[in-house]
Amino acid sequence: LPLTIGSKTATAEYISGSGTNKLAFRYTVQNGDLDMDGITVGGNIALNGGTIKDAAGNNAALTLNNTGSTGNVFVNTRRPGVTLYLSSNGRVNAPVTATLTFSEAVNGLTADDIVVTNGAATGLQTSDNITFTATITAAADGAVTVTLPANTAQNIAGNGNNASNIATFTYDATAPVISAGQHFSIDRYSPNGTTVGQVLANAGSDPLRNWTIATDGSAGALEITTTGTLRVKNAALLAPIAGTTVTLRLTVSDGLNTSAPTPVTVRVTFVNKAPTLDAITNASHCSGTATHHPRN
């Protein structure tokens, strides 16, 4: 019995009915078969080497008559595919959005179906049952992996999805820490650019960057470089704070997180320095007490 399933021509084979007025034919759906507007049954039975006769030995007419409608007989063996995309695949310190795009509409998907290592998925949303979004929140610093296993959602035929790709990102919400109790000193006569000291901080394996003076107790006399080196910025401003200890509150970033402002002190010291005289120009004078007049 010829069938048309989508663009495929298939054959339903005779299975039973000899000696009765009803013959049964069967076609086993194959992986890849798809027909969502109804299969079609051919108009004639193909004997394929067999015979159909009545009790008197008369051959049966092979043309099918009054075949019932098969427009509502659908075939769908397709498994939905899904691609998973994360809004960030690098280092982050905030939740990440996961977008899951299916090859066709599906149902039955929940946030709990999304497998997250070192985290969880929440807030699953969709407007068309094809594209879904969810929020991925890490549980702790470190690698986070996200995937959707097979057979967690179904298409209209009840076929489960194929597994998605695996996506990853790194969660890092720990700020650098500037070492406490750091103290430096500089003498009041130090010129611009003189190194005061190297400030120490710890950010694990992350690079340190964006050093700043959050509170400047030196009133602009000192500065900090991009590598955390304190140095003299304006030597003229050291004199007013000579003999005192000033406090700088510093911060540093690892590119994501910024440390708490941490006090670092600098003592501006007096230094015994030999006095110097300004240059004195030559002068002439006359001995005696007489008054002298210039000649004309």
Wavefront OBJ file of the C-alpha trace (Angstrom):
o trace
v 0.000 0.000 0.000
v 1.847 3.188 -1.169
v 2.123 6.114 1.231
v 3.483 9.637 0.920
v 5.011 10.951 4.159
v 6.167 14.476 3.666
v 8.436 14.319 0.624
v 9.132 10.617 1.133
v 7.433 7.724 -0.681
v 6.952 4.725 1.601
v 5.179 1.365 1.528
v 2.825 -0.132 4.076
v 3.290 -3.897 3.914
v 0.462 -6.447 4.167
v 0.439 -8.100 7.606
v -2.880 -9.948 8.046
v -6.487 -10.505 6.955
v -6.395 -13.451 4.564
v -9.767 -15.264 4.572
v -11.643 -12.167 5.799
v -13.073 -9.019 4.266
v -10.456 -6.805 5.960
v -6.777 -6.661 5.105
v -4.269 -4.921 7.413
v -1.172 -3.086 6.231
v 1.553 -1.618 8.384
v 4.299 0.960 7.982
v 6.797 1.462 10.828
v 7.752 5.115 11.168
v 11.470 5.673 10.604
v 13.752 8.146 12.247
v 13.708 11.321 10.164
v 10.114 10.911 8.904
v 8.211 14.197 9.071
v 4.773 15.107 7.785
v 2.858 17.752 9.692
v 0.049 18.325 7.184
v -1.190 14.710 7.022
v 0.107 11.675 5.180
v -1.323 10.547 1.809
v -2.454 7.021 0.883
v -1.959 5.923 -2.752
v -4.891 5.018 -5.018
v -3.979 1.418 -5.803
v -2.730 -1.629 -3.974
v 0.530 -2.988 -5.382
v 0.475 -6.795 -5.362
v 4.260 -7.084 -5.177
v 4.091 -10.715 -6.276
v 1.048 -11.573 -4.154
v -2.585 -12.150 -5.047
v -5.955 -11.015 -3.729
v -8.842 -13.277 -4.756
v -12.294 -14.075 -3.512
v -13.477 -17.605 -2.637
v -14.359 -18.242 -6.283
v -10.825 -17.319 -7.403
v -11.731 -13.932 -8.895
v -8.990 -11.324 -8.643
v -9.898 -8.334 -6.542
v -9.985 -4.871 -8.042
v -6.845 -3.087 -6.768
v -8.198 0.471 -6.879
v -8.999 1.887 -3.448
v -12.429 3.400 -3.050
v -13.776 5.773 -0.416
v -10.418 5.985 1.378
v -10.867 7.862 4.609
v -9.115 11.161 5.123
v -5.558 10.965 6.436
v -5.123 14.730 6.700
v -4.969 14.484 10.480
v -2.469 11.622 10.529
v 0.799 13.370 11.356
v 4.292 11.935 11.518
v 7.035 13.653 13.458
v 10.223 11.881 14.506
v 12.334 15.006 14.692
v 14.118 15.724 18.007
v 14.363 19.435 18.776
v 17.870 20.836 18.768
v 18.904 23.547 21.215
v 21.748 26.059 21.347
v 22.738 27.632 24.661
v 24.328 31.096 24.786
v 25.559 33.064 27.825
v 25.621 36.860 28.012
v 29.218 36.568 29.257
v 31.836 33.842 28.907
v 34.599 35.606 30.849
v 35.049 36.867 34.424
v 31.958 38.377 35.995
v 30.816 39.448 39.441
v 27.067 39.438 38.731
v 24.423 36.981 37.476
v 24.558 35.973 33.802
v 21.669 35.554 31.351
v 21.401 32.213 29.550
v 19.527 32.102 26.240
v 18.312 28.725 24.937
v 17.142 28.639 21.319
v 15.294 25.513 20.115
v 14.870 24.449 16.496
v 11.094 24.343 16.997
v 8.496 25.093 19.636
v 8.726 22.928 22.750
v 6.935 22.588 26.035
v 7.617 21.172 29.471
v 10.864 23.042 30.098
v 11.514 24.406 33.605
v 14.399 26.335 35.144
v 15.299 23.277 37.190
v 15.981 21.347 33.964
v 18.986 23.584 33.258
v 22.029 21.962 34.854
v 24.371 24.475 36.492
v 27.541 23.524 38.321
v 28.446 26.002 41.075
v 25.167 27.854 40.702
v 21.488 27.716 39.829
v 19.083 28.807 37.075
v 15.982 30.849 37.893
v 13.393 33.031 36.182
v 12.808 30.985 33.015
v 10.866 33.035 30.443
v 9.692 32.671 26.843
v 7.276 34.407 24.498
v 7.190 31.823 21.702
v 8.309 28.506 23.262
v 11.326 28.571 20.952
v 13.648 31.061 22.647
v 13.949 30.876 26.423
v 15.970 32.999 28.860
v 16.993 32.267 32.435
v 19.174 33.932 35.058
v 22.291 32.000 36.108
v 23.496 32.897 39.603
v 26.818 31.512 40.803
v 27.102 29.972 44.259
v 30.771 30.819 44.857
v 33.864 32.166 43.142
v 35.182 29.894 40.405
v 34.128 28.229 37.171
v 30.413 27.885 36.375
v 29.163 25.513 33.658
v 25.679 25.529 32.126
v 24.007 22.924 29.922
v 20.587 21.513 29.075
v 20.414 17.687 29.111
v 18.519 15.669 26.509
v 14.807 14.914 26.890
v 13.990 17.845 29.180
v 11.555 19.468 26.726
v 9.238 17.992 24.096
v 7.954 19.115 20.722
v 4.347 18.762 19.529
v 4.923 15.052 18.828
v 6.325 14.406 22.296
v 9.869 13.933 21.057
v 12.513 14.961 23.576
v 15.231 17.474 22.737
v 18.848 16.716 22.015
v 21.354 17.889 24.618
v 22.657 21.438 24.259
v 26.240 22.604 24.079
v 28.098 23.369 27.346
v 28.747 27.036 28.162
v 31.015 28.360 30.914
v 31.979 31.552 32.708
v 34.097 32.462 35.734
v 32.544 34.089 38.769
v 34.757 36.426 40.801
v 33.144 38.619 43.448
v 36.137 38.867 45.802
v 37.746 42.308 45.947
v 41.507 42.808 46.337
v 42.813 43.467 49.825
v 45.429 46.131 50.525
v 47.756 44.956 53.283
v 47.046 46.696 56.569
v 49.605 48.640 58.614
v 51.806 49.893 55.782
v 53.943 52.904 56.751
v 56.483 54.922 54.771
v 58.597 58.018 55.273
v 60.051 60.704 53.052
v 62.125 63.779 53.830
v 60.736 67.179 53.136
v 63.414 68.085 50.587
v 62.645 65.155 48.231
v 62.179 66.286 44.621
v 59.232 65.466 42.378
v 59.144 61.820 41.317
v 60.964 60.515 44.392
v 59.697 57.034 45.323
v 58.086 56.893 48.750
v 57.383 53.139 48.714
v 55.574 50.243 47.053
v 52.082 49.565 48.421
v 51.256 45.856 48.794
v 47.904 44.235 48.007
v 46.550 40.782 47.239
v 44.066 39.830 44.505
v 44.910 36.159 44.148
v 45.705 35.355 40.531
v 43.954 38.473 39.248
v 45.970 41.501 38.134
v 45.965 44.678 40.222
v 44.963 47.865 38.466
v 43.383 51.290 38.933
v 45.178 52.369 42.092
v 43.600 55.528 43.499
v 43.982 57.856 46.471
v 40.450 57.973 47.837
v 41.354 60.358 50.671
v 44.502 62.473 50.322
v 45.984 63.516 53.653
v 49.013 64.951 51.842
v 46.941 67.693 50.186
v 48.369 66.852 46.756
v 52.014 66.377 47.722
v 51.950 62.639 46.946
v 50.567 60.413 44.174
v 50.260 56.689 43.405
v 51.175 55.095 40.080
v 49.314 52.419 38.129
v 51.601 49.813 39.679
v 50.978 50.933 43.281
v 54.133 52.970 43.829
v 53.787 56.027 46.075
v 55.917 58.958 44.987
v 56.319 62.703 45.414
v 54.015 64.631 43.122
v 54.569 68.227 44.282
v 57.712 68.765 46.358
v 56.687 72.309 47.262
v 53.741 70.931 49.239
v 55.966 68.805 51.491
v 57.173 71.805 53.513
v 53.788 72.587 55.129
v 53.444 68.976 56.348
v 57.079 68.493 57.397
v 57.351 66.839 60.789
v 53.898 65.240 60.543
v 52.503 61.855 59.570
v 49.832 62.012 56.875
v 47.286 59.320 56.080
v 46.304 58.293 52.575
v 43.279 56.050 52.050
v 43.973 53.933 48.976
v 41.900 51.634 46.782
v 42.830 49.156 44.044
v 40.787 47.094 41.575
v 41.182 43.707 39.909
v 39.158 44.865 36.913
v 35.864 43.759 38.472
v 35.948 44.511 42.176
v 37.443 47.421 44.111
v 39.042 47.102 47.526
v 37.842 48.953 50.575
v 39.692 52.247 51.202
v 42.685 51.272 53.320
v 44.852 53.693 55.341
v 48.556 53.985 54.504
v 50.658 56.460 56.491
v 53.625 58.559 55.366
v 55.946 60.430 57.741
v 57.378 63.636 56.279
v 60.647 64.104 58.155
v 62.893 67.063 58.838
v 66.469 66.592 57.649
v 69.565 68.469 58.946
v 70.784 70.281 55.914
v 73.692 72.716 55.690
v 72.492 76.277 55.166
v 73.283 77.993 51.881
v 73.669 81.662 50.994
v 72.183 83.384 48.050
v 74.689 84.631 45.519
v 76.240 88.003 46.535
v 77.302 90.418 43.824
v 80.598 92.265 43.969
v 80.574 95.695 45.695
v 83.213 98.457 45.971
v 83.810 100.894 48.821
v 86.202 103.774 49.765
v 88.288 103.957 52.883
v 88.280 107.093 55.042
v 85.594 109.498 55.959
v 85.937 112.108 53.224
v 83.106 112.676 50.875
v 83.914 111.904 47.267
v 82.071 113.259 44.257
v 82.063 111.729 40.880
v 83.933 113.604 38.182
v 82.030 115.179 35.388
l 1 2 3 4 5 6 7 8 9 10 11 12 13 14 15 16 17 18 19 20 21 22 23 24 25 26 27 28 29 30 31 32 33 34 35 36 37 38 39 40 41 42 43 44 45 46 47 48 49 50 51 52 53 54 55 56 57 58 59 60 61 62 63 64 65 66 67 68 69 70 71 72 73 74 75 76 77 78 79 80 81 82 83 84 85 86 87 88 89 90 91 92 93 94 95 96 97 98 99 100 101 102 103 104 105 106 107 108 109 110 111 112 113 114 115 116 117 118 119 120 121 122 123 124 125 126 127 128 129 130 131 132 133 134 135 136 137 138 139 140 141 142 143 144 145 146 147 148 149 150 151 152 153 154 155 156 157 158 159 160 161 162 163 164 165 166 167 168 169 170 171 172 173 174 175 176 177 178 179 180 181 182 183 184 185 186 187 188 189 190 191 192 193 194 195 196 197 198 199 200 201 202 203 204 205 206 207 208 209 210 211 212 213 214 215 216 217 218 219 220 221 222 223 224 225 226 227 228 229 230 231 232 233 234 235 236 237 238 239 240 241 242 243 244 245 246 247 248 249 250 251 252 253 254 255 256 257 258 259 260 261 262 263 264 265 266 267 268 269 270 271 272 273 274 275 276 277 278 279 280 281 282 283 284 285 286 287 288 289 290 291 292 293 294 295 296
